[in-house]
Amino acid sequence: MIDPNKKEREQLNPSDVCHRAFQLIASKQYSDAEKLLANNMARSDDDASIALYHSVMGVLFKVQGEYKTAWKHYQRAEKLLPEDPALKIISARLLIDQFAEYGQAIKKSKKVLDLIPKNSVFAHQAYTTMGLAYCKKGDKKKAISMLEKSWMNNFEGFMSGKNMDFELVEALLRKGWGAKPCHQFLLRARAFVEGTDESNYINLLDRMLVAFKADFPNSVEEDGEESEVKYGEDGK
């Protein structure tokens, strides 16, 4: 008997499978997402595809709070694609958030900088991740230093505000650390999205700056008005 679904299955590529899996995850159909990924993984002999399936499996188990299982899938994905910077960032964040393995997370982030030193977006993620690890370790000086590195040349090389990660800014402000560099980060981010004409991010950053001014008025006064901020040649 001919399987009517066979042709459809054969035509699915890994990106389509993962897209469908994310849809199932979003609708909390976790069992169906796992079956979809596992079945396609079993039929594949391509390392890149299998690594992609493992990485989505990691997401699947992470959202369910099964962090050890998520970690195993991320590790398997990394072993198959050891030079993939995105997998290193993902696993580094999990090490920070769930396992308190801050030193290992920093090592993975530094590896990203070694792999693609000229990619400003991945550098931003790597410095942000290291900053979060230093925050957790209680190293104020290094955490702030990572934030300052993360905006290198005023986000030059970014395509959109989507590339920006505000998690380190939030972590520092919760600790009451580095209000002035956090303000500078927000100002530079605001200037960038003004240049890309992204109204949603312009509005978001305007709200963030208003909230910042209310919570840290002294830092705003020290920096002066947003329109008066001057950038040096090195973006600092």
Secondary structure, DSSP 8 states (H G I E B T S, - for coil): ---TTHHHHHH--HHHHHHHHHHHHHTT-HHHHHHHHHHHHHH---HHHHHHHHHHHHHHHHHTT-HHHHHHHHHHHHHHSTT-HHHHHHHHHHHHHHH--HHHHHHHHHHHHHH-TT-HHHHHHHHHHHHHHHHHHT-HHHHHHHHHHHTHHHHTT--SGGG---HHHHHHHHHT--HHHHHHHHHHHHHHHHHHT-HHHHHHHHHHHHHHHHH-HHHHHHH--GGG----TT--
